[in-house]
Amino acid sequence: QVHLVESGGGLVQPGGSLTLSCAASGSSLSPYVMHWYRQAPGTQRELVATVTPGGSTVYADSVKGRFIISRDNAKGTVDLQMNCLKPEDTAVYYCNGVLGLGNAYWGQGTQVTVSS
């Protein structure tokens, strides 16, 4: 069982950048499909970006070209580099790891606020 902890959230001005990090412990990240989700108040949790064990990536249309997801299996981390941030990117961001069927693990979330 993997334990995930997010960090790197905070307050940033529109147009700014922020990098979130998800650190894993208890198990190797290597076989996990890793996702970043976000949830703004009053909305459903939204899938933002995915990175497979092989390094393939997929992005939501709303962040494509602005966000970059990456993983370092040796360090046990998954990062989300967020550029050109907009107020609508404000949300709690969650790291999620999936292994096979029915094995999904979540971090506690980190708040990102984009505001001037």
N, C-alpha and C positions, 0 to 999 in steps of 0.2 A: 504494500500500500504506500502510495506516494503522498507526501505532505507538501502543499504549495503555499508560498508566502509571496505576496506582491509588495513592491515598493516603488518609489519614484513619483508618486502622485503629488499634486500641489496646485497652486494658482499660477496661471500664465496668461499673458496678454494675447489677444487675437493676433494671429500671424506668427506667434512664437512656437517654440519646440519643447518637447518633453520626452524623456525616455523612461518607460516603465520596465521593471524587471520582475520576473517570476523565478524564485529560487525553489528548487525541489530538494527534499530530503526523504530518507527512508527507503528510497528505491531509485534505480537508474531511470533517467528520463528517456533513454534511447528508444524504447519500443512504443512510446506514447505519441499519439497524435495530440498536438497542443493547440489550444485556441485562446484567443483573447475575446471576451465578451464585454459589453457595457450595458448599463441600465441607468437611464435618467429618471427622475421622479415622475411617477404616473405613467410610465411606459413599460413595455415588456423588455426583457433582456434581449439584446441584439448581438448576433455574432459579428465580430469586427474583422478578425483575421485568423488564419489557420496555417500551421506548418506541420508537414508530415515527418515521420522519422527519416525519410530520405532527403528532406529539405525543400520539397515543393511547397509553394505558398498559394493561398487564395485570400482575396480581400473582398469586403463588402464594397459595393459601388460608391457608397458615401465617403470612403476613406482611400479608395484606390488612387495611387499617385502621390499620396501624402504620408501614408503610414507604411512602415516596413517591419515585418515580423522576422525574427531570427532566433536560432537556437544554438546553444553550445552544450552538447551532450556531455563532454568531459567535465565542464563546470556545473552541469545540472541547472542551466538557466535558459529562460526564454525571454527575449526582450521585445518590446514594441516601441519603435522609434516613431514619434508623432511630430510631423512638421506642418507648417501652415495651419495651425490650429484655429478652429472657429468656435464661437459661443455654443453652437449646437453639438460640439464634441464633449461638452460638459456632462459628466456622468461618473458613476462608480464603475471602475474597470476591474474585471475579474479574469483570473487565469484559470484555465480548465484543461485537465489532462484526461485523455480517453485511451483505455487499453482494452481491445476486444469489445465484446458486447456486455453491457451492464456494468462496466467498471469505469466510472467517471468520478473525478476528484476536482474539488473547487478550492481556490484560495478564499481569503476573507474579503478581498476587494481593496482597492485604493481609489481615493477621490481625485478626480481631475476637474478643475474649474477653469474655464476660459472666459476671462472677463477683463475689461479695462478699468 
